[in-house]
Amino acid sequence: MATVFTVQADSEAECRAELERLCRVCGLEPHMLPREWLGTGRWLARAMPSAPAGGEGRAD
């Protein structure tokens, strides 16, 4: 299974900003743009490595 990093935040703007920061600092690519997690009031986004590392990463 590929490694996936998750961002959770209270607002879409905060989630988007932290996703962008995570991708920039760690060399990741967005995998799922921010969306509201139903029933929680929280926002969720995901990122993955852009290139496989040791057999993991994005399977493009």
N, C-alpha and C positions, 0 to 999 in steps of 0.2 A: 504494500500500500504506500502511496506517495505521502510525503510529509505535507501537512496543511497547517497554516498559521491562522488563527482567528482573532478578530478584533470585535469587541462588544462595547457599546457606548449608549449613552442616554439620548443622543440626538443623531440625526443623519449627518449633519455637518461635522460633528466630533468624530463619528465613525469614519467618514470619508478622509478627514485630515489625518487620522491615526493610521489608516490603511496606506495612504500615500507615504507617510513617514516610515512605516514598517518596510514598505517596498524599497524606498530609497536607501535606508540604512542597512538593510539586510540583503539587498540585491534580489528581491522577490518580484513577482508579477501578480497583479490582482487576478483572483480566480472567481470570486463572486463579489460584485459590487454591493454597497450597503443596501440592506432591505430590513424592514421592520419585522421582528420576530413576533408572530401572532400571539396575542395573549400575554405578552411580557412587557410591552412598552419599550423594549430595548432594540437597538439596531445592531446588525451582525454583518460582517464582511469577512472574506477569506483571501489568503494569498498563498502562493506556492513558489518553490524554486523555479527559475526559468529554464534551467538545464538539469538533466538528471545527475544525481550525485550518488554513486555507488548503487546504481540500478533503481533509484527513486527519482521523483520529480514529475514534471508534466509529461504526460504521454500524448504528444501531438503527432 
